[in-house]
C-alpha cells in the first residue's frame, strides 16, 4: 500500500489522504492503472537497453 501511495503522490499528484478517502473501487482502479504504467515503463527501459 505504501508503494502505491508513494507512486500516486509523486507521479499522479494524488495526496495520500485523498487516496485513502476514495472508495475501495476507486483505489483498486488507481492501483491497477499504476501496475499497468509501471509494467509499461519496465518494458520501455528494457527496450531502450537493447538498442
N, CA, C and O atoms as a Maestro MAE file, in Angstrom:
{
 s_m_m2io_version
 :::
 2.0.0
}

f_m_ct {
 s_m_title
 :::
 protein
 m_atom[204] {
  # First column is atom index #
  i_m_mmod_type
  r_m_x_coord
  r_m_y_coord
  r_m_z_coord
  i_m_residue_number
  s_m_chain_name
  s_m_pdb_residue_name
  s_m_pdb_atom_name
  i_m_atomic_number
  :::
  1 25 0.816 -1.190 0.000 1 A "UNK " " N  " 7
  2 3 0.000 0.000 0.000 1 A "UNK " " CA " 6
  3 2 0.862 1.258 0.000 1 A "UNK " " C  " 6
  4 15 0.550 2.233 -0.683 1 A "UNK " " O  " 8
  5 25 1.937 1.229 0.761 2 A "UNK " " N  " 7
  6 3 2.800 2.406 0.849 2 A "UNK " " CA " 6
  7 2 3.447 2.723 -0.490 2 A "UNK " " C  " 6
  8 15 3.604 3.892 -0.843 2 A "UNK " " O  " 8
  9 25 3.826 1.686 -1.240 3 A "UNK " " N  " 7
  10 3 4.432 1.914 -2.548 3 A "UNK " " CA " 6
  11 2 3.452 2.583 -3.505 3 A "UNK " " C  " 6
  12 15 3.821 3.473 -4.270 3 A "UNK " " O  " 8
  13 25 2.195 2.140 -3.448 4 A "UNK " " N  " 7
  14 3 1.173 2.750 -4.295 4 A "UNK " " CA " 6
  15 2 0.940 4.208 -3.898 4 A "UNK " " C  " 6
  16 15 0.808 5.073 -4.764 4 A "UNK " " O  " 8
  17 25 0.890 4.476 -2.616 5 A "UNK " " N  " 7
  18 3 0.679 5.847 -2.143 5 A "UNK " " CA " 6
  19 2 1.842 6.743 -2.570 5 A "UNK " " C  " 6
  20 15 1.633 7.885 -2.980 5 A "UNK " " O  " 8
  21 25 3.050 6.230 -2.473 6 A "UNK " " N  " 7
  22 3 4.235 6.981 -2.885 6 A "UNK " " CA " 6
  23 2 4.158 7.304 -4.383 6 A "UNK " " C  " 6
  24 15 4.377 8.443 -4.794 6 A "UNK " " O  " 8
  25 25 3.846 6.292 -5.186 7 A "UNK " " N  " 7
  26 3 3.757 6.486 -6.629 7 A "UNK " " CA " 6
  27 2 2.626 7.452 -6.969 7 A "UNK " " C  " 6
  28 15 2.786 8.336 -7.811 7 A "UNK " " O  " 8
  29 25 1.485 7.277 -6.310 8 A "UNK " " N  " 7
  30 3 0.350 8.169 -6.565 8 A "UNK " " CA " 6
  31 2 0.704 9.618 -6.249 8 A "UNK " " C  " 6
  32 15 0.324 10.531 -6.983 8 A "UNK " " O  " 8
  33 25 1.424 9.822 -5.168 9 A "UNK " " N  " 7
  34 3 1.813 11.177 -4.785 9 A "UNK " " CA " 6
  35 2 2.789 11.777 -5.786 9 A "UNK " " C  " 6
  36 15 2.567 12.884 -6.277 9 A "UNK " " O  " 8
  37 25 3.857 11.067 -6.094 10 A "UNK " " N  " 7
  38 3 4.926 11.641 -6.910 10 A "UNK " " CA " 6
  39 2 4.648 11.640 -8.407 10 A "UNK " " C  " 6
  40 15 5.063 12.562 -9.110 10 A "UNK " " O  " 8
  41 25 3.964 10.637 -8.899 11 A "UNK " " N  " 7
  42 3 3.734 10.558 -10.340 11 A "UNK " " CA " 6
  43 2 2.354 11.067 -10.754 11 A "UNK " " C  " 6
  44 15 2.203 11.659 -11.823 11 A "UNK " " O  " 8
  45 25 1.358 10.840 -9.915 12 A "UNK " " N  " 7
  46 3 -0.004 11.207 -10.278 12 A "UNK " " CA " 6
  47 2 -0.512 12.428 -9.517 12 A "UNK " " C  " 6
  48 15 -1.601 12.931 -9.795 12 A "UNK " " O  " 8
  49 25 0.278 12.901 -8.561 13 A "UNK " " N  " 7
  50 3 -0.056 14.077 -7.759 13 A "UNK " " CA " 6
  51 2 -1.382 13.908 -7.005 13 A "UNK " " C  " 6
  52 15 -2.189 14.832 -6.909 13 A "UNK " " O  " 8
  53 25 -1.574 12.694 -6.475 14 A "UNK " " N  " 7
  54 3 -2.734 12.401 -5.630 14 A "UNK " " CA " 6
  55 2 -2.225 12.329 -4.193 14 A "UNK " " C  " 6
  56 15 -1.398 11.476 -3.871 14 A "UNK " " O  " 8
  57 25 -2.705 13.203 -3.343 15 A "UNK " " N  " 7
  58 3 -2.262 13.229 -1.950 15 A "UNK " " CA " 6
  59 2 -2.726 11.973 -1.224 15 A "UNK " " C  " 6
  60 15 -3.801 11.447 -1.514 15 A "UNK " " O  " 8
  61 25 -1.913 11.486 -0.270 16 A "UNK " " N  " 7
  62 3 -2.277 10.249 0.440 16 A "UNK " " CA " 6
  63 2 -3.658 10.298 1.093 16 A "UNK " " C  " 6
  64 15 -4.394 9.312 1.053 16 A "UNK " " O  " 8
  65 25 -4.018 11.434 1.694 17 A "UNK " " N  " 7
  66 3 -5.339 11.491 2.330 17 A "UNK " " CA " 6
  67 2 -6.462 11.474 1.296 17 A "UNK " " C  " 6
  68 15 -7.561 11.002 1.586 17 A "UNK " " O  " 8
  69 25 -6.198 11.984 0.097 18 A "UNK " " N  " 7
  70 3 -7.193 11.887 -0.974 18 A "UNK " " CA " 6
  71 2 -7.330 10.449 -1.452 18 A "UNK " " C  " 6
  72 15 -8.432 9.980 -1.737 18 A "UNK " " O  " 8
  73 25 -6.205 9.758 -1.535 19 A "UNK " " N  " 7
  74 3 -6.225 8.353 -1.945 19 A "UNK " " CA " 6
  75 2 -6.980 7.504 -0.931 19 A "UNK " " C  " 6
  76 15 -7.763 6.634 -1.312 19 A "UNK " " O  " 8
  77 25 -6.754 7.746 0.347 20 A "UNK " " N  " 7
  78 3 -7.430 6.976 1.393 20 A "UNK " " CA " 6
  79 2 -8.915 7.309 1.481 20 A "UNK " " C  " 6
  80 15 -9.709 6.484 1.932 20 A "UNK " " O  " 8
  81 25 -9.297 8.509 1.055 21 A "UNK " " N  " 7
  82 3 -10.699 8.911 1.089 21 A "UNK " " CA " 6
  83 2 -11.506 8.294 -0.059 21 A "UNK " " C  " 6
  84 15 -12.736 8.300 -0.027 21 A "UNK " " O  " 8
  85 25 -10.823 7.771 -1.055 22 A "UNK " " N  " 7
  86 3 -11.510 7.150 -2.195 22 A "UNK " " CA " 6
  87 2 -12.148 5.836 -1.755 22 A "UNK " " C  " 6
  88 15 -11.721 5.204 -0.788 22 A "UNK " " O  " 8
  89 25 -13.175 5.451 -2.491 23 A "UNK " " N  " 7
  90 3 -13.817 4.162 -2.210 23 A "UNK " " CA " 6
  91 2 -12.848 3.035 -2.581 23 A "UNK " " C  " 6
  92 15 -11.862 3.254 -3.285 23 A "UNK " " O  " 8
  93 25 -13.142 1.843 -2.102 24 A "UNK " " N  " 7
  94 3 -12.312 0.670 -2.424 24 A "UNK " " CA " 6
  95 2 -12.215 0.471 -3.932 24 A "UNK " " C  " 6
  96 15 -11.158 0.119 -4.455 24 A "UNK " " O  " 8
  97 25 -13.318 0.698 -4.618 25 A "UNK " " N  " 7
  98 3 -13.359 0.502 -6.068 25 A "UNK " " CA " 6
  99 2 -12.456 1.530 -6.774 25 A "UNK " " C  " 6
  100 15 -11.738 1.188 -7.713 25 A "UNK " " O  " 8
  101 25 -12.499 2.782 -6.318 26 A "UNK " " N  " 7
  102 3 -11.643 3.817 -6.911 26 A "UNK " " CA " 6
  103 2 -10.173 3.516 -6.641 26 A "UNK " " C  " 6
  104 15 -9.330 3.661 -7.527 26 A "UNK " " O  " 8
  105 25 -9.869 3.095 -5.405 27 A "UNK " " N  " 7
  106 3 -8.496 2.737 -5.078 27 A "UNK " " CA " 6
  107 2 -8.026 1.580 -5.940 27 A "UNK " " C  " 6
  108 15 -6.899 1.603 -6.437 27 A "UNK " " O  " 8
  109 25 -8.861 0.573 -6.127 28 A "UNK " " N  " 7
  110 3 -8.489 -0.581 -6.953 28 A "UNK " " CA " 6
  111 2 -8.190 -0.148 -8.382 28 A "UNK " " C  " 6
  112 15 -7.252 -0.650 -9.001 28 A "UNK " " O  " 8
  113 25 -8.982 0.778 -8.908 29 A "UNK " " N  " 7
  114 3 -8.753 1.278 -10.261 29 A "UNK " " CA " 6
  115 2 -7.420 2.020 -10.342 29 A "UNK " " C  " 6
  116 15 -6.658 1.823 -11.289 29 A "UNK " " O  " 8
  117 25 -7.136 2.866 -9.361 30 A "UNK " " N  " 7
  118 3 -5.866 3.606 -9.335 30 A "UNK " " CA " 6
  119 2 -4.699 2.623 -9.258 30 A "UNK " " C  " 6
  120 15 -3.720 2.767 -9.990 30 A "UNK " " O  " 8
  121 25 -4.796 1.625 -8.378 31 A "UNK " " N  " 7
  122 3 -3.722 0.650 -8.216 31 A "UNK " " CA " 6
  123 2 -3.507 -0.150 -9.489 31 A "UNK " " C  " 6
  124 15 -2.365 -0.429 -9.856 31 A "UNK " " O  " 8
  125 25 -4.573 -0.520 -10.164 32 A "UNK " " N  " 7
  126 3 -4.451 -1.251 -11.426 32 A "UNK " " CA " 6
  127 2 -3.777 -0.384 -12.488 32 A "UNK " " C  " 6
  128 15 -2.934 -0.863 -13.247 32 A "UNK " " O  " 8
  129 25 -4.151 0.884 -12.534 33 A "UNK " " N  " 7
  130 3 -3.531 1.798 -13.501 33 A "UNK " " CA " 6
  131 2 -2.050 1.986 -13.206 33 A "UNK " " C  " 6
  132 15 -1.237 2.072 -14.126 33 A "UNK " " O  " 8
  133 25 -1.699 2.050 -11.929 34 A "UNK " " N  " 7
  134 3 -0.294 2.171 -11.543 34 A "UNK " " CA " 6
  135 2 0.457 0.930 -11.987 34 A "UNK " " C  " 6
  136 15 1.551 1.039 -12.539 34 A "UNK " " O  " 8
  137 25 -0.111 -0.257 -11.756 35 A "UNK " " N  " 7
  138 3 0.535 -1.502 -12.177 35 A "UNK " " CA " 6
  139 2 0.785 -1.520 -13.681 35 A "UNK " " C  " 6
  140 15 1.864 -1.903 -14.133 35 A "UNK " " O  " 8
  141 25 -0.212 -1.105 -14.451 36 A "UNK " " N  " 7
  142 3 -0.071 -1.080 -15.910 36 A "UNK " " CA " 6
  143 2 1.015 -0.100 -16.322 36 A "UNK " " C  " 6
  144 15 1.828 -0.407 -17.195 36 A "UNK " " O  " 8
  145 25 1.038 1.059 -15.712 37 A "UNK " " N  " 7
  146 3 2.037 2.081 -16.069 37 A "UNK " " CA " 6
  147 2 3.447 1.624 -15.716 37 A "UNK " " C  " 6
  148 15 4.379 1.833 -16.493 37 A "UNK " " O  " 8
  149 25 3.612 1.002 -14.547 38 A "UNK " " N  " 7
  150 3 4.929 0.522 -14.128 38 A "UNK " " CA " 6
  151 2 5.424 -0.567 -15.073 38 A "UNK " " C  " 6
  152 15 6.596 -0.572 -15.451 38 A "UNK " " O  " 8
  153 25 4.538 -1.493 -15.462 39 A "UNK " " N  " 7
  154 3 4.916 -2.548 -16.407 39 A "UNK " " CA " 6
  155 2 5.326 -1.946 -17.744 39 A "UNK " " C  " 6
  156 15 6.302 -2.384 -18.352 39 A "UNK " " O  " 8
  157 25 4.592 -0.957 -18.197 40 A "UNK " " N  " 7
  158 3 4.912 -0.297 -19.454 40 A "UNK " " CA " 6
  159 2 6.277 0.390 -19.384 40 A "UNK " " C  " 6
  160 15 7.063 0.319 -20.329 40 A "UNK " " O  " 8
  161 25 6.551 1.053 -18.263 41 A "UNK " " N  " 7
  162 3 7.845 1.714 -18.087 41 A "UNK " " CA " 6
  163 2 8.982 0.700 -18.047 41 A "UNK " " C  " 6
  164 15 10.060 0.963 -18.579 41 A "UNK " " O  " 8
  165 25 8.755 -0.459 -17.422 42 A "UNK " " N  " 7
  166 3 9.776 -1.512 -17.389 42 A "UNK " " CA " 6
  167 2 10.087 -2.018 -18.795 42 A "UNK " " C  " 6
  168 15 11.249 -2.180 -19.167 42 A "UNK " " O  " 8
  169 25 9.021 -2.267 -19.575 43 A "UNK " " N  " 7
  170 3 9.227 -2.741 -20.949 43 A "UNK " " CA " 6
  171 2 9.979 -1.703 -21.772 43 A "UNK " " C  " 6
  172 15 10.854 -2.053 -22.564 43 A "UNK " " O  " 8
  173 25 9.647 -0.438 -21.592 44 A "UNK " " N  " 7
  174 3 10.314 0.633 -22.343 44 A "UNK " " CA " 6
  175 2 11.796 0.712 -21.977 44 A "UNK " " C  " 6
  176 15 12.648 0.865 -22.853 44 A "UNK " " O  " 8
  177 25 12.105 0.605 -20.671 45 A "UNK " " N  " 7
  178 3 13.510 0.615 -20.251 45 A "UNK " " CA " 6
  179 2 14.274 -0.573 -20.837 45 A "UNK " " C  " 6
  180 15 15.410 -0.424 -21.289 45 A "UNK " " O  " 8
  181 25 13.651 -1.744 -20.829 46 A "UNK " " N  " 7
  182 3 14.297 -2.935 -21.376 46 A "UNK " " CA " 6
  183 2 14.526 -2.774 -22.877 46 A "UNK " " C  " 6
  184 15 15.562 -3.185 -23.400 46 A "UNK " " O  " 8
  185 25 13.570 -2.183 -23.555 47 A "UNK " " N  " 7
  186 3 13.683 -1.974 -24.996 47 A "UNK " " CA " 6
  187 2 14.803 -0.995 -25.322 47 A "UNK " " C  " 6
  188 15 15.546 -1.206 -26.281 47 A "UNK " " O  " 8
  189 25 14.935 0.070 -24.542 48 A "UNK " " N  " 7
  190 3 15.995 1.050 -24.813 48 A "UNK " " CA " 6
  191 2 17.363 0.501 -24.447 48 A "UNK " " C  " 6
  192 15 18.357 0.896 -25.056 48 A "UNK " " O  " 8
  193 25 17.445 -0.388 -23.483 49 A "UNK " " N  " 7
  194 3 18.730 -1.000 -23.135 49 A "UNK " " CA " 6
  195 2 19.242 -1.910 -24.234 49 A "UNK " " C  " 6
  196 15 20.451 -2.014 -24.439 49 A "UNK " " O  " 8
  197 25 18.334 -2.574 -24.945 50 A "UNK " " N  " 7
  198 3 18.730 -3.497 -26.012 50 A "UNK " " CA " 6
  199 2 19.302 -2.782 -27.225 50 A "UNK " " C  " 6
  200 15 20.040 -3.376 -28.011 50 A "UNK " " O  " 8
  201 25 18.965 -1.528 -27.375 51 A "UNK " " N  " 7
  202 3 19.438 -0.788 -28.564 51 A "UNK " " CA " 6
  203 2 20.855 -0.326 -28.411 51 A "UNK " " C  " 6
  204 15 21.399 0.307 -29.315 51 A "UNK " " O  " 8
  :::
 }
 m_bond[203] {
  # First column is bond index #
  i_m_from
  i_m_to
  i_m_order
  :::
  1 1 2 1
  2 2 3 1
  3 3 4 2
  4 3 5 1
  5 5 6 1
  6 6 7 1
  7 7 8 2
  8 7 9 1
  9 9 10 1
  10 10 11 1
  11 11 12 2
  12 11 13 1
  13 13 14 1
  14 14 15 1
  15 15 16 2
  16 15 17 1
  17 17 18 1
  18 18 19 1
  19 19 20 2
  20 19 21 1
  21 21 22 1
  22 22 23 1
  23 23 24 2
  24 23 25 1
  25 25 26 1
  26 26 27 1
  27 27 28 2
  28 27 29 1
  29 29 30 1
  30 30 31 1
  31 31 32 2
  32 31 33 1
  33 33 34 1
  34 34 35 1
  35 35 36 2
  36 35 37 1
  37 37 38 1
  38 38 39 1
  39 39 40 2
  40 39 41 1
  41 41 42 1
  42 42 43 1
  43 43 44 2
  44 43 45 1
  45 45 46 1
  46 46 47 1
  47 47 48 2
  48 47 49 1
  49 49 50 1
  50 50 51 1
  51 51 52 2
  52 51 53 1
  53 53 54 1
  54 54 55 1
  55 55 56 2
  56 55 57 1
  57 57 58 1
  58 58 59 1
  59 59 60 2
  60 59 61 1
  61 61 62 1
  62 62 63 1
  63 63 64 2
  64 63 65 1
  65 65 66 1
  66 66 67 1
  67 67 68 2
  68 67 69 1
  69 69 70 1
  70 70 71 1
  71 71 72 2
  72 71 73 1
  73 73 74 1
  74 74 75 1
  75 75 76 2
  76 75 77 1
  77 77 78 1
  78 78 79 1
  79 79 80 2
  80 79 81 1
  81 81 82 1
  82 82 83 1
  83 83 84 2
  84 83 85 1
  85 85 86 1
  86 86 87 1
  87 87 88 2
  88 87 89 1
  89 89 90 1
  90 90 91 1
  91 91 92 2
  92 91 93 1
  93 93 94 1
  94 94 95 1
  95 95 96 2
  96 95 97 1
  97 97 98 1
  98 98 99 1
  99 99 100 2
  100 99 101 1
  101 101 102 1
  102 102 103 1
  103 103 104 2
  104 103 105 1
  105 105 106 1
  106 106 107 1
  107 107 108 2
  108 107 109 1
  109 109 110 1
  110 110 111 1
  111 111 112 2
  112 111 113 1
  113 113 114 1
  114 114 115 1
  115 115 116 2
  116 115 117 1
  117 117 118 1
  118 118 119 1
  119 119 120 2
  120 119 121 1
  121 121 122 1
  122 122 123 1
  123 123 124 2
  124 123 125 1
  125 125 126 1
  126 126 127 1
  127 127 128 2
  128 127 129 1
  129 129 130 1
  130 130 131 1
  131 131 132 2
  132 131 133 1
  133 133 134 1
  134 134 135 1
  135 135 136 2
  136 135 137 1
  137 137 138 1
  138 138 139 1
  139 139 140 2
  140 139 141 1
  141 141 142 1
  142 142 143 1
  143 143 144 2
  144 143 145 1
  145 145 146 1
  146 146 147 1
  147 147 148 2
  148 147 149 1
  149 149 150 1
  150 150 151 1
  151 151 152 2
  152 151 153 1
  153 153 154 1
  154 154 155 1
  155 155 156 2
  156 155 157 1
  157 157 158 1
  158 158 159 1
  159 159 160 2
  160 159 161 1
  161 161 162 1
  162 162 163 1
  163 163 164 2
  164 163 165 1
  165 165 166 1
  166 166 167 1
  167 167 168 2
  168 167 169 1
  169 169 170 1
  170 170 171 1
  171 171 172 2
  172 171 173 1
  173 173 174 1
  174 174 175 1
  175 175 176 2
  176 175 177 1
  177 177 178 1
  178 178 179 1
  179 179 180 2
  180 179 181 1
  181 181 182 1
  182 182 183 1
  183 183 184 2
  184 183 185 1
  185 185 186 1
  186 186 187 1
  187 187 188 2
  188 187 189 1
  189 189 190 1
  190 190 191 1
  191 191 192 2
  192 191 193 1
  193 193 194 1
  194 194 195 1
  195 195 196 2
  196 195 197 1
  197 197 198 1
  198 198 199 1
  199 199 200 2
  200 199 201 1
  201 201 202 1
  202 202 203 1
  203 203 204 2
  :::
 }
}
